[in-house]
Amino acid sequence: MLQPASTQKEGEVVEKVKEFREELLNSVDTLTDEQLNTRISEDSWTIGQVLEHLYLMETVIIEAMTAALNGPEVVGAEDKPIELAVNRSVKVKAPDSVTPSEDNKTLHELLQKLAFSRQELLDFVNSADPEELKRRSCPHPVFGRLSLSQWIPFIGYHEKRHLEQIEEIKVKLIN
């Protein structure tokens, strides 16, 4: 059950992000590279592209949070209902910086990239002052300004959103 990120304790947030990642990895662990790179329609991404997008997104978010934490102080973000990010009825076009390439991908390379970006996130969280994460913020294209502490669970909710997309693609690949 998804609960508002604002009601979760810091450790619970990280655990939920890890749980969403584990669900994602379990969903793709038996896919072949051919399945990973098969497009089910002209206007959809492949599962490999979805995974690359998740890696790019996590990397860009970490960079933005690091810059916000180390740059001039920008405060004043109130909690937003980021758990709504899982609602796939609201379509959001990915910015160019997180749009995956058209290149074929291997599951091995994508899993390595996802492991790298996740370790970067955990290192960031573990080294940051939780109070600074609550005080500082940076903009989100849909939710507006988010505190850095809200960006962390957003990563998990964003992955959950795309896990649902992957599951839909898998059903169409099999049928």
N, C-alpha and C positions, 0 to 999 in steps of 0.2 A: 504494500500500500504506500502510495506517495503521500508524504505529509509536507506541509509548508516548510521550506528550508529554515524559515525564521524560528520554528519551534524546535529545531534540532540542535543538540549540543555539538560543539566543535568536533569531538572525536567521532560522533555519530555521522557527521557530514562526510568525513573522510572515509569511514567504513561504507557508507551508502555509495559513494563514488567508486570505491573498490568493488562493491557488489555488482553495480551496473556493468563495470568493465569485465568482471568474471562472466556475467551472463552473455555479454557480447562475444567474448572469446569462445565460450562453449557453443555458441550459435554457429560459429564459422570454422571450428577446428577440424571438421571432416570434409570441408569443401575442397574440391580440386582447383587447380589454377584455371582450368577451363571454365568451371562454374563461376569462379571469382571474376572472370573477365567477360562473361556473357551478358549482353545488354538485352533486357526483356522488351524494351520499346525504345523508339527513337528519342523520346523526351525523358528517359530515366537514366540514372547512373547505374553502373555495375556495382556488385557488392564490393569489389576491389576499390572502386572510386569512393564508395561510402566510407570504407575503412581509411583510405588516404585522407579524405575530408576530415575525419575525426582526429587523425594525427595532426594535420595542418591546423585545425581549430584549436586543439589543446596547446600546440606550440605558440600560436599567435596570442592566445589568452595569457599564457605564462609570460611572454614578452611584454604584453601590455600591463600585467599586474606588477612585474618587476620594475618597469618604467614608472608606474604610478607610485610604487613604494619608495623608490629612490629619487624621484623627481620632486618638483614643488608640490606642497601639500594641497590636495583638492579633497574637500570633505563635503558632507551634507547629503549623502544618498540615503533615502529611506528604503526599507525593505520592500521588495517587489515580489509578486507571485511567480517566481521563476519556475516553479514546478509546472506551470502551464506550458513550458517549452516542449513537453511531451505531446501536446495537442497537435497532431499532424493535419488537422483540418485547416489550420492557419499556415499557409505556404509562405516561406521566406526564401528569397533568392540569396544564395551564398555569395558573399563578396569575392572578388577575383583572388584575393590573397589566400582564400581557403577553398577555392574551386580545384578539384582534382584534375590531373592530367588525363589525356586519352590513352596513355601508354598502358600496355599490359603489365600486370603486377603479379608477384608471387605471394602466396600466403606467408611464406617465411619472411620475406622482406617487410611486409606490412606489419606482421607481428613484432618484428624487431623495432620498427619505427614507433609502434604503439607502446612498447615496453620502455623505449627511450623517453618518449614524451611523458609517460606516466611517472617515471622516476624523477624527471625534472619537476613535475608538479609536486610530488611528495617532498622532494628536497626543498622546494620553495616554501611549502606549507610548514615544514618542520623547522625551517630557519627564520621564519617571519614571526614578529611579535603579533599575537592574536588581536591585541587592542589596536595596533596600526592597521591591520586588515579590516577591522570594523570601521575605522575612522576614514581611511583613504578610499578613493573610488576612481572608476574610469567608465566611459560610456559604453552602452550596449545598443546595437542598432534597433532593437525592438522594445526593450524594457527601459531604455534611458539610462541614466547614471546608476550603476550598481556599486555597492561597497565591494572591496576586494574579497571580503568574507563571503559574499553572495556569489561571486564568480566561481568559487570552488565547487559548490553543489550544482551550479549551472552546468558545469562540464559533465557531471553525471547525468543530469536530466537531458542534456543534449544527446548524450550517447544512448540513453533509453529511447529517445525519439527515433534515432537512426537504427536502433536494434529492431524496432517495429517495422521499419522500412526494409531492413535486411530479411526479416521473416517473411514479409510479403513477396519479396523478390524470390526467395527460396521456394515458396509454394508455386510460383509461376514457372520456375526453372524445372521443377519436378513434374509438373502436369503438362 
